[in-house]
Amino acid sequence: MQVFKEAIIRLLKKEVKEPIELETPPDSKLGDYAFPCFGLAKQLKKSPMEIAKDLASKLKPNKYIKEIKSTGPYVNFFVNNGIFNEAILKEILNKKEKYGSSFKKNKRVVVEFPAPNTNKPLHLGHVRNMLIGESLSRILEFNGYNVFRVNLNNDRGIHICKSMLAYKKWGDAKTPESENKKSDHLVGDFYVLFNKNLKKYPGLENEVQDMLRKWEAGDKETVDLWKKMNNWAFKGFNETYKKFEIKHDKVYNESEHYKKAKDVVLDCLKKNIFKKDEDGNIFVELEEYKMPNKILLRADGTSVYMTQDLMLAQLKYKDFKMDRSIFVVGSEQKLHFRQLFKILELIGFKNIGGCYHLAYGMIYLPEGKMKSREGTIVDADNIVANMITLARKEIQERHELDKKEIDKRAEQIGMGALKFFILKYDALKDFVFNPRESISFEGETGPYIQYAHARICSILRKFGKRIDKNFIDKTDLSLLKEKEETELIKLLGNFPELVENAASSYKPSLISRYLLDLSQSFNEFYHIHQILKEREELKNTRILLIDSVRQALRNGLNLLGIEAPEKM
């Protein structure tokens, strides 16, 4: 907790002139906080062990620190548990759903996600993108940042024309209504159909290029078809976003800005920032920055992804004047963003220092890799439906409930399982998503954490008394001496700093790991110690403790976009 860290830093500053960084020891037997002395060895010309021993003998315990001792190259500090317990539990009781949050910062952050193509439904890869983007947005907001969620629809280009051409040739005027099919799924069917027929009809590649040229020339028939199919895609996307509780503050469409993007490229050509090759392509030289050169405008006048990204970066800055612009995009696009940020720097973009590519790895199913062009993709809607079905089966095996209650819990648990399983991994890590494993009530899963929360709610219902700011007067926090109790309180005290670390490192997975640790710590405590059957004062004190755990679990789950059920 900050007040104790500040007390330790004040003590150390009397003897140490260098910047002070405290660590948390791996074992609580070694103390609550530790100061490593390696950085002082060169300056003082002593071994870190000698320095730690000297410092420990000079520093005196105070109101906040009950013991100071050296262990190897570390000075270890043990906090006054009574004061520590009271400070943390009082803060949670007072702040409730705001516990762990930070004061308002005068910083504006734009988080861009999931930037889909409008030729297919959102798939499992987009789910990972959305969950990282939404969770990070919540964490940053909780830390006091002014966050704007934006989306870019890649709604034009060759890939979009592939679906359009397939529909024109083999669509037979089908509609989502006539096929009883979700609208974006119908669009995706024709993207798959194009790729299936490509070997049979090799001339399709030339036809699709011709369709793109017609679209860019404003051909009415082509534009009308494009509008119809894009509207189907948008309608389907919005239905999926709603399932994930995602709302964007602004949506950009590539089609609305690509012409202006071409103007930017042509202007930079005039200024000699960009060059033209012998084939007539406009490109930027990047080899001196250890990257391949990049074409920005083809000889036939058509643009590439990079062209519109240059324009969009400037549009976002004009709209939001942000301090930080975070792009949530797969790690396979690392080179693209290195090139983009360098090109923006070359053309004099003001906010280049604030641009950040939040890369994430691949997500696989037990059956292997997904390929949208082959139709082996697992779309977001089907995975959601599957998770809710699995959750419903689990609930029906455990309880006899009416349909309305089963449906409510199935959605809470199914969506929680999906979100947590994905967000528990570091963004860059590739992993296999196993739906059955994710829905388990045991292990490193969302339902495991939700169940810990629900179990606490059940105990509090049985207790039956209101826990308000005056309730602390009915407790004696010095009674919380058991190992399992002190471990719980330390974890509770770590929450604000952990949330801050998750925000500064852009790592929602830190929140996931914390929630697993807190749930496991609570379950160990609950397994060993009585609560409701204890004498009055100890019962009240432990009730306050578990209510604080409930609040921290709820706050952490909310940062991941996961519901905290009161009954399971």
Secondary structure, DSSP 8 states (H G I E B T S, - for coil): -HHHHHHHHHHHHTT--S----B--SSGGG-SEEEE-GGGHHHHTS-HHHHHHHHHHH----SSEEEEEEETTEEEEEE-HHHHHHHHHHHHHHHGGGTT-----S-EEEEE----BTTS--BHHHHHHHHHHHHHHHHHHHTT-EEEEEEEEB--SHHHHHHHHHHHHH-TT--HHHHT--HHHHHHHHHHHHHHHTTT-TTHHHHHHHHHHHHHTT-HHHHHHHHHHHHHHHHHHHHHHHHTT---SEEEEHHHHHHHHHHHHHHHHHTTSSEE-TTS-EEE--GGGTS--EEEE-TTS-B-HHHHHHHHHHHHHHHH--SEEEEEEEGGGHHHHHHHHHHHHHTT-TTGGGEEEEEE--EEBTTB---GGGT---BHHHHHHHHHHHHHHHHHHH----HHHHHHHHHHHHHHHHHHHHHTS-TT--EE--HHHHT-SSSSSHHHHHHHHHHHHHHHHHH-S---TTGGGG--GGG--SHHHHHHHHHHHHHHHHHHHHHHHT-THHHHHHHHHHHHHHHHHHHH--STTS-HHHHHHHHHHHHHHHHHHHHHHHHTT----S--
